[in-house]
């Protein structure tokens, strides 16, 4: 996924930077972004974090909105914007938040691609694996 600062279209994955990580959501309109928790949820017990809707201002918390632009390969696997929104809306109120296995990035990727994944965590795992290989030599 590439990222741009253009105004998103309905059904597009969006993100905003929050300190050292990004918070993700599904853009429906300026009045509705579907997301798994909000940036203010950091430190809350996981069972209190739910999929919910907010407006764009609540989502951003003063940050910059970035719109996801899928690669050609991702486009082949991606649901249509209306399907993405339908899936995301069907999950409103759902819990089960886990920072490592079920966070906001997992949520948007599952809605868009049918696969729960986090590029942030994949990158962290890759860095750890590289360190372990270097340290074993």
N, CA and C of each residue as an Amber inpcrd file, in Angstrom:
protein
   411
   0.8630000  -1.1730000   0.0000000   0.0000000   0.0000000   0.0000000
   0.9040000   1.2280000   0.0000000   0.5750000   2.1390000  -0.8800000
   1.2400000   3.4420000  -0.9000000   0.3130000   4.4250000  -0.1790000
   0.8670000   5.5350000   0.2670000   0.0740000   6.4980000   1.0370000
   0.1990000   7.8810000   0.4320000  -0.9440000   8.5990000   0.3920000
  -0.9910000   9.9420000  -0.1540000  -1.8100000  10.8350000   0.7740000
  -1.6460000  12.1340000   0.6440000  -2.3820000  13.0690000   1.4920000
  -3.5980000  13.6240000   0.7410000  -4.0770000  12.9000000  -0.2500000
  -5.2740000  13.2940000  -0.9930000  -6.5340000  13.0030000  -0.1870000
  -7.6170000  13.7030000  -0.5290000  -8.9120000  13.4330000   0.0920000
  -9.3450000  12.0230000  -0.3000000  -9.6580000  11.1810000   0.6710000
 -10.0180000   9.7900000   0.3570000 -11.3990000   9.6660000  -0.2750000
 -11.5990000   8.5180000  -0.8990000 -12.9060000   8.1540000  -1.4430000
 -13.5690000   7.1910000  -0.4640000 -14.8630000   7.0930000  -0.5480000
 -15.6170000   6.1960000   0.3000000 -15.1290000   4.7540000   0.1050000
 -14.8770000   4.0640000   1.2050000 -14.3960000   2.6890000   1.1640000
 -12.8870000   2.5670000   1.1820000 -12.1880000   3.6750000   1.2330000
 -10.7310000   3.6650000   1.2070000 -10.1650000   3.5350000   2.6250000
  -9.0220000   2.8520000   2.7350000  -8.3100000   2.7660000   4.0170000
  -7.6040000   4.0990000   4.2490000  -7.7180000   4.5980000   5.4700000
  -7.0400000   5.8440000   5.8420000  -6.2370000   5.6010000   7.1110000
  -5.2840000   6.4930000   7.3460000  -4.4910000   6.4090000   8.5670000
  -4.0470000   7.8020000   8.9940000  -3.6580000   7.8970000  10.2570000
  -3.0790000   9.1170000  10.8030000  -1.9710000   8.7130000  11.7730000
  -0.9100000   9.4810000  11.7870000   0.2340000   9.1610000  12.6540000
  -0.0750000   9.5760000  14.0900000   0.1970000   8.6490000  15.0100000
   0.0130000   8.8820000  16.4330000   1.3370000   8.4990000  17.0920000
   2.1130000   9.4560000  17.4910000   3.4690000   9.2620000  18.0340000
   4.2890000   8.3680000  17.1030000   4.6220000   7.1440000  17.4920000
   5.4860000   6.2900000  16.6790000   4.7250000   5.2660000  15.8210000
   3.4080000   5.2850000  15.8730000   2.6120000   4.3200000  15.1060000
   1.5060000   5.0490000  14.3410000   0.7930000   4.3010000  13.5040000
  -0.3410000   4.8390000  12.7520000  -1.6310000   4.2370000  13.2780000
  -2.6830000   5.0420000  13.2390000  -4.0310000   4.5700000  13.5580000
  -4.8000000   4.4970000  12.2400000  -5.5140000   3.3840000  12.0160000
  -6.1720000   3.1040000  10.7340000  -7.6870000   3.0880000  10.8660000
  -8.3520000   3.3930000   9.7530000  -9.8000000   3.3140000   9.6900000
 -10.2620000   3.1380000   8.2540000 -11.5620000   2.9660000   8.1030000
 -12.2020000   2.8880000   6.7920000 -12.9970000   4.1780000   6.6060000
 -12.6370000   4.9360000   5.5670000 -13.2970000   6.2080000   5.2840000
 -14.6270000   5.9430000   4.5900000 -15.7030000   6.5100000   5.1350000
 -17.0170000   6.4720000   4.4910000 -17.3450000   7.8850000   4.0100000
 -17.1650000   8.8410000   4.9110000 -17.3730000  10.2560000   4.5990000
 -16.6630000  11.0610000   5.6920000 -16.6860000  12.3750000   5.5700000
 -16.0760000  13.1950000   6.6190000 -16.8060000  13.0270000   7.9460000
 -18.0570000  12.5780000   7.8800000 -18.8490000  12.3630000   9.0880000
 -18.7520000  10.9430000   9.6270000 -18.1170000  10.0300000   8.8580000
 -18.0780000   8.6340000   9.2900000 -16.7800000   7.9400000   8.8690000
 -15.9820000   7.6080000   9.8550000 -14.8260000   6.7430000   9.6710000
 -15.0110000   5.5880000  10.6440000 -14.9470000   4.3720000  10.1120000
 -15.1190000   3.1730000  10.9350000 -13.7310000   2.6970000  11.3290000
 -13.5490000   2.4720000  12.6250000 -12.2160000   2.1520000  13.1350000
 -12.3100000   1.2430000  14.3530000 -11.2220000   0.5760000  14.6530000
 -11.1590000  -0.2850000  15.8350000 -10.5060000   0.5400000  16.9360000
 -11.3360000   1.1350000  17.7700000 -10.8510000   2.0180000  18.8280000
 -10.4590000   3.3710000  18.2680000 -10.0150000   4.2440000  19.1420000
  -9.5160000   5.5750000  18.7670000  -8.1430000   5.7520000  19.4170000
  -7.3270000   6.6690000  18.9080000  -5.9910000   6.8460000  19.4990000
  -6.0030000   7.0630000  21.0100000  -7.0500000   7.6820000  21.5420000
  -7.1500000   7.9120000  22.9890000  -7.3060000   6.6160000  23.7830000
  -7.5580000   5.4930000  23.1020000  -7.7660000   4.2140000  23.7870000
  -6.4700000   3.5960000  24.3050000  -5.3260000   4.1470000  23.9240000
  -4.0550000   3.5990000  24.3940000  -4.0600000   3.6040000  25.9220000
  -3.7870000   2.4580000  26.4930000  -3.7900000   2.3370000  27.9470000
  -5.1000000   1.8340000  28.5260000  -6.1650000   1.8490000  27.7270000
  -7.4410000   1.3030000  28.1920000  -7.3710000  -0.2210000  28.2150000
  -8.1310000  -0.8520000  29.0850000  -8.2110000  -2.3130000  29.0330000
  -8.7470000  -2.7520000  27.6610000  -8.1740000  -3.8090000  27.1130000
  -8.5290000  -4.2730000  25.7650000 -10.0170000  -4.5610000  25.6240000
 -10.6660000  -5.0290000  26.6870000 -12.0850000  -5.3670000  26.5740000
 -12.9860000  -4.1330000  26.4450000 -12.4350000  -2.9410000  26.6320000
 -13.2110000  -1.7070000  26.4690000 -13.0410000  -1.0890000  25.0750000
 -12.1550000  -1.6440000  24.2530000 -11.8850000  -1.0980000  22.9230000
 -12.7660000  -1.8290000  21.9170000 -13.5570000  -1.0700000  21.1650000
 -14.5380000  -1.6380000  20.2300000 -14.3990000  -1.0030000  18.8490000
 -14.9710000  -1.6730000  17.8560000 -15.1140000  -1.0840000  16.5240000
 -16.2300000  -0.0470000  16.6330000 -15.9750000   1.1600000  16.1180000
 -16.9230000   2.2600000  16.2520000 -16.7910000   3.2190000  15.0770000
 -17.6930000   4.1650000  15.0160000 -17.6040000   5.2130000  14.0030000
 -17.3820000   6.5560000  14.6940000 -16.6110000   7.3990000  14.0250000
 -16.4230000   8.7760000  14.4750000 -16.3720000   9.6510000  13.2360000
 -16.3550000  10.9490000  13.4630000 -16.1390000  11.8570000  12.3360000
 -14.6390000  11.9880000  12.0880000 -14.3030000  12.6430000  11.0030000
 -12.9050000  12.7580000  10.5890000 -12.0530000  13.4980000  11.6240000
 -12.6360000  14.4760000  12.3010000 -11.8840000  15.2790000  13.2700000
 -11.5150000  14.4600000  14.5090000 -12.4370000  13.6140000  14.9530000
 -12.1600000  12.7410000  16.0870000 -11.1090000  11.7080000  15.7030000
 -11.2050000  11.1860000  14.4830000 -10.2240000  10.2190000  14.0000000
  -8.8260000  10.8230000  13.9640000  -8.7110000  12.0340000  13.4610000
  -7.3980000  12.6510000  13.2550000  -6.7400000  13.1530000  14.5340000
  -7.5170000  13.6100000  15.4910000  -6.9460000  14.1800000  16.7260000
  -5.8670000  15.2180000  16.4000000  -6.1080000  16.0230000  15.3660000
  -5.1540000  17.0650000  14.9910000  -4.0610000  16.6010000  14.0510000
  -4.0530000  15.3220000  13.6910000  -3.0290000  14.7860000  12.7930000
  -3.3750000  15.0030000  11.3240000  -2.5880000  14.3940000  10.4740000
  -2.7680000  14.4980000   9.0280000  -3.3860000  13.2080000   8.5110000
  -4.3860000  13.3370000   7.6590000  -5.0560000  12.1810000   7.0720000
  -4.2810000  11.6910000   5.8550000  -3.9440000  10.4080000   5.8410000
  -3.3100000   9.7820000   4.6900000  -4.2680000   8.7430000   4.1300000
  -4.3530000   8.6980000   2.8020000  -5.2360000   7.7550000   2.1060000
  -4.4090000   6.6340000   1.5050000  -4.8680000   5.4110000   1.6700000
  -4.1680000   4.2530000   1.1300000  -4.4480000   4.0740000  -0.3510000
  -3.3860000   3.8910000  -1.1170000  -3.4940000   3.6200000  -2.5490000
  -2.9370000   2.2110000  -2.7640000  -3.8190000   1.2590000  -3.0650000
  -3.3510000  -0.1210000  -3.2060000  -2.4700000  -0.3130000  -4.4400000
  -1.5310000  -1.2500000  -4.3180000  -0.7000000  -1.6310000  -5.4580000
  -1.5600000  -2.4410000  -6.4310000  -1.0310000  -2.7150000  -7.6080000
  -1.7720000  -3.5180000  -8.5950000  -2.1070000  -4.8980000  -8.0370000
  -1.1440000  -5.5090000  -7.3490000  -1.3990000  -6.8280000  -6.7530000
  -2.4760000  -6.7570000  -5.6770000  -2.4380000  -5.7120000  -4.8640000
  -3.4460000  -5.5510000  -3.8120000  -4.8280000  -5.3160000  -4.4080000
  -4.9010000  -4.5600000  -5.5010000  -6.1900000  -4.3050000  -6.1470000
  -6.8770000  -5.5930000  -6.5800000  -6.1000000  -6.5740000  -7.0070000
  -6.6600000  -7.8650000  -7.4430000  -7.3270000  -8.5960000  -6.2810000
  -6.8310000  -8.3990000  -5.0710000  -7.3220000  -9.1090000  -3.8930000
  -8.3440000  -8.3000000  -3.0950000  -8.4680000  -7.0190000  -3.4150000
  -9.2560000  -6.0960000  -2.6030000 -10.7460000  -6.1770000  -2.9160000
 -11.5570000  -6.0770000  -1.8840000 -13.0060000  -5.9980000  -2.0490000
 -13.3660000  -4.6500000  -2.6770000 -14.5760000  -4.5290000  -3.1740000
 -15.0380000  -3.2420000  -3.7040000 -15.2650000  -2.2900000  -2.5410000
 -15.2400000  -0.9900000  -2.7980000 -15.4800000  -0.0310000  -1.7040000
 -16.7900000  -0.2840000  -0.9590000 -17.8640000  -0.6120000  -1.6760000
 -19.1420000  -0.8510000  -0.9830000 -19.0720000  -2.1090000  -0.1190000
 -18.3470000  -3.1410000  -0.5820000 -18.1720000  -4.3500000   0.2260000
 -17.3410000  -4.0530000   1.4740000 -16.2880000  -3.2520000   1.3110000
 -15.4340000  -2.8910000   2.4520000 -16.2600000  -2.1930000   3.5270000
 -17.0780000  -1.2400000   3.1010000 -17.9220000  -0.5030000   4.0520000
 -18.9330000  -1.4390000   4.7110000 -19.5380000  -2.3160000   3.9280000
 -20.5250000  -3.2610000   4.4730000 -19.8840000  -4.1530000   5.5360000
 -18.7020000  -4.6700000   5.2400000 -17.9940000  -5.5220000   6.2040000
 -17.6530000  -4.7230000   7.4660000 -17.1010000  -3.5220000   7.2810000
 -16.7190000  -2.6870000   8.4270000 -17.9350000  -2.3490000   9.2920000
 -19.0380000  -1.9660000   8.6640000 -20.2510000  -1.6320000   9.4320000
 -20.7840000  -2.8350000  10.1890000 -20.6540000  -4.0190000   9.5930000
 -21.1620000  -5.2290000  10.2570000 -20.3880000  -5.5450000  11.5370000
 -19.2200000  -4.9480000  11.6740000 -18.3790000  -5.2370000  12.8360000
 -18.4540000  -4.1610000  13.9240000 -19.2590000  -3.1190000  13.7140000
 -19.4060000  -2.0680000  14.7250000 -19.8870000  -2.6950000  16.0370000
 -19.2150000  -2.3400000  17.1180000 -19.5290000  -2.8700000  18.4430000
 -18.7010000  -4.0860000  18.8200000 -18.0200000  -4.6670000  17.8300000
 -17.1800000  -5.8420000  18.0700000 -15.9720000  -5.4620000  18.9160000
 -15.5760000  -6.3690000  19.7690000 -14.4010000  -6.1680000  20.6150000
 -13.2980000  -7.1390000  20.2410000 -12.5480000  -7.5650000  21.2470000
 -11.4740000  -8.5230000  21.0190000 -10.1570000  -7.8760000  20.6440000
 -10.0060000  -6.6000000  20.9910000  -8.7720000  -5.8840000  20.6450000
  -7.5560000  -6.5390000  21.2860000  -6.5090000  -6.6550000  20.4930000
  -5.2170000  -7.1550000  20.9630000  -4.1540000  -6.4200000  20.1600000
  -3.2960000  -5.6910000  20.8210000  -2.3060000  -4.8420000  20.1400000
  -1.4510000  -5.6300000  19.1510000  -1.1670000  -6.8990000  19.4460000
  -0.2970000  -7.6960000  18.5800000  -1.0410000  -8.5200000  17.5320000
  -2.2810000  -8.8940000  17.8130000  -2.9700000  -9.8340000  16.9260000
  -4.2960000  -9.3550000  16.3750000  -4.8430000  -8.2620000  16.8890000
  -6.1620000  -7.8060000  16.4370000  -6.3020000  -6.3090000  16.7240000
  -5.5430000  -5.4950000  15.9860000  -5.5660000  -4.0510000  16.2140000
  -6.2400000  -3.3350000  15.0390000  -6.1520000  -2.0160000  15.0040000
  -6.8520000  -1.2430000  13.9730000  -6.3410000  -1.5380000  12.5630000
  -5.0550000  -1.8360000  12.4170000  -4.5400000  -2.1740000  11.0800000
  -5.0120000  -3.5620000  10.6540000  -5.0430000  -4.5080000  11.5850000
  -5.6030000  -5.8220000  11.2770000  -7.0500000  -5.6570000  10.7990000
  -7.8060000  -4.8190000  11.5100000  -9.2240000  -4.6040000  11.1960000
  -9.4250000  -4.0990000   9.7730000  -8.7110000  -3.0320000   9.3780000
  -8.9380000  -2.4770000   8.0290000  -8.5050000  -3.4540000   6.9440000
  -7.4240000  -4.1970000   7.1830000  -6.9800000  -5.1700000   6.1790000
  -7.9430000  -6.3400000   6.0560000  -8.5370000  -6.7270000   7.1640000
  -9.5350000  -7.7940000   7.0970000 -10.7770000  -7.3220000   6.3400000
 -11.1790000  -6.0770000   6.5550000 -12.3300000  -5.5300000   5.8320000
 -12.0450000  -5.4120000   4.3350000 -10.8440000  -4.9730000   3.9850000
 -10.5140000  -4.7040000   2.5820000 -10.0470000  -5.9360000   1.8140000
  -9.2970000  -6.8170000   2.4810000  -8.6670000  -7.9440000   1.7820000
  -9.1100000  -9.3120000   2.2860000  -9.8810000  -9.3350000   3.3780000
 -10.2790000 -10.6180000   3.9520000  -9.1540000 -11.3000000   4.6970000
  -8.0950000 -10.5490000   4.9890000  -6.9280000 -11.1160000   5.6710000
  -6.4900000 -10.1660000   6.7820000  -6.4430000 -10.6820000   7.9850000
  -6.0190000  -9.8960000   9.1400000  -4.4960000  -9.8340000   9.1530000
  -3.9630000  -8.6210000   8.9460000  -2.5030000  -8.4690000   8.9550000
  -2.1330000  -7.0490000   9.3530000  -0.8650000  -6.9090000   9.7860000
  -0.3610000  -5.6090000  10.1860000   1.0460000  -5.4430000   9.6260000
   1.2290000  -4.5200000   8.7050000   2.5610000  -4.2860000   8.1300000
   3.5160000  -3.7570000   9.2030000   3.0090000  -2.9810000  10.1500000
   3.8420000  -2.4690000  11.2400000   4.4480000  -3.6330000  12.0300000
   3.6050000  -4.5840000  12.4210000   4.0950000  -5.7140000  13.1960000
   4.9640000  -6.6400000  12.3480000   4.6430000  -6.7880000  11.0600000
   5.4970000  -7.5790000  10.1650000   6.8920000  -6.9720000  10.0980000
   6.9760000  -5.6530000  10.0040000   8.2760000  -4.9700000   9.9630000
   9.0520000  -5.1810000  11.2630000   8.3560000  -5.0930000  12.3890000
   9.0130000  -5.3070000  13.6860000   9.5510000  -6.7380000  13.7730000
   8.7350000  -7.7150000  13.3580000   9.1870000  -9.1110000  13.3780000
  10.4090000  -9.3100000  12.4880000  10.3890000  -8.7000000  11.2960000
  11.5290000  -8.8160000  10.3780000  12.7950000  -8.2440000  11.0030000
  12.6780000  -7.1040000  11.6650000  13.8470000  -6.4880000  12.3150000
  14.3880000  -7.3820000  13.4330000  13.4940000  -7.9850000  14.1870000
  13.9180000  -8.8870000  15.2630000  14.6150000 -10.1070000  14.6710000
  14.0440000 -10.6770000  13.6110000  14.6700000 -11.8350000  12.9700000
  16.0650000 -11.4900000  12.4480000  16.2100000 -10.3140000  11.8490000
  17.5200000  -9.8910000  11.3420000  18.5260000  -9.7580000  12.4810000
  18.0930000  -9.1700000  13.5900000  18.9690000  -9.0250000  14.7620000
  19.4050000 -10.3860000  15.2840000  18.4630000 -11.3320000  15.3380000
  18.7770000 -12.6630000  15.8330000  19.7710000 -13.3740000  14.9160000
  19.6350000 -13.1960000  13.6120000  20.5790000 -13.8030000  12.6640000
  21.9590000 -13.2130000  12.8430000  22.0290000 -11.8990000  13.0060000
  23.3190000 -11.2220000  13.1870000  23.9800000 -11.6770000  14.4830000
  23.1990000 -11.7850000  15.5570000  23.7230000 -12.1570000  16.8600000
  24.1430000 -13.6250000  16.9390000  23.6540000 -14.4820000  16.0600000
  23.9970000 -15.9030000  16.0800000  25.3250000 -16.1820000  15.3900000
  25.8130000 -15.2440000  14.6090000  27.0540000 -15.4530000  13.8640000
  28.2590000 -15.2680000  14.7260000
